[in-house]
Amino acid sequence: MPMYYFHLCDDVPILDSEGTDLDNVGAARAHAIVVAREITFKSEDFLDQDWSRWTMTVHDDMGTELFSFAMSDFENGSSGK
């Protein structure tokens, strides 16, 4: 099963060094959306951030960026794109 890495970035990146085993890129995208919603919904518990400048990038186990999106797309319970 492929590994996917979910990195957060503002001025300084927060790198996912463990990764997550998922079936395919579609599963990685669905997982990224869930994680983004959880992080931004609970922002007071996670660095109390203003998510307007943050992005999430998802990489495969070779380090290739597969997709990225603005975390603000999910802020305050938004559903994203």
C-alpha positions as CSV (number, residue, x, y, z in Angstrom):
1,M,0.0,0.0,0.0
2,P,1.4,3.4,-0.9
3,M,2.5,5.9,1.7
4,Y,1.3,9.5,1.6
5,Y,2.6,12.5,3.6
6,F,0.5,15.4,4.6
7,H,2.6,18.6,5.2
8,L,1.4,21.9,6.5
9,C,3.1,25.1,5.5
10,D,3.0,28.7,6.6
11,D,6.3,30.5,7.1
12,V,7.8,27.3,8.5
13,P,6.6,23.9,7.3
14,I,5.3,21.2,9.7
15,L,6.4,18.0,8.0
16,D,4.6,14.7,8.3
17,S,7.5,12.4,8.9
18,E,5.4,9.3,9.6
19,G,3.0,9.3,6.6
20,T,-0.2,7.3,6.2
21,D,-0.8,4.1,4.2
22,L,-3.7,4.6,1.8
23,D,-5.0,2.7,-1.2
24,N,-4.5,5.4,-3.8
25,V,-4.5,9.2,-4.5
26,G,-8.2,9.4,-4.2
27,A,-8.1,8.0,-0.7
28,A,-5.2,10.4,0.1
29,R,-7.4,13.3,-1.1
30,A,-10.3,12.2,1.0
31,H,-8.0,11.7,4.0
32,A,-6.5,15.2,3.5
33,I,-9.9,16.8,3.5
34,V,-10.9,15.0,6.8
35,V,-7.6,16.1,8.4
36,A,-8.0,19.7,7.2
37,R,-11.5,19.9,8.5
38,E,-10.5,18.5,11.9
39,I,-7.4,20.8,12.3
40,T,-9.2,24.0,11.3
41,F,-12.4,23.2,13.2
42,K,-10.3,22.6,16.4
43,S,-7.9,25.4,15.7
44,E,-7.9,26.5,19.3
45,D,-6.4,23.1,20.1
46,F,-3.9,23.2,17.3
47,L,-1.5,26.1,17.5
48,D,-4.5,28.5,17.6
49,Q,-3.8,29.5,14.0
50,D,-5.2,31.9,11.5
51,W,-5.4,29.4,8.6
52,S,-5.6,32.1,5.9
53,R,-1.9,31.7,4.9
54,W,-1.5,27.9,5.5
55,T,-1.5,25.2,2.9
56,M,-1.5,21.5,3.0
57,T,0.6,19.6,0.4
58,V,0.4,15.9,-0.1
59,H,3.4,13.9,-1.3
60,D,3.9,10.3,-2.3
61,D,6.7,8.1,-0.9
62,M,9.0,9.4,-3.6
63,G,8.6,13.0,-2.5
64,T,6.5,14.0,-5.5
65,E,3.8,16.6,-4.7
66,L,0.5,15.2,-5.7
67,F,-1.8,18.1,-4.8
68,S,-2.2,21.0,-2.4
69,F,-4.9,23.3,-1.1
70,A,-5.4,26.3,1.1
71,M,-6.3,25.3,4.7
72,S,-8.6,28.4,4.7
73,D,-10.9,26.4,2.3
74,F,-11.9,24.3,5.3
75,E,-11.9,27.0,8.1
76,N,-15.0,27.3,10.3
77,G,-16.5,24.1,9.0
78,S,-16.3,24.9,5.3
79,S,-16.5,21.9,3.0
80,G,-13.6,22.9,0.8
81,K,-13.6,22.6,-3.0
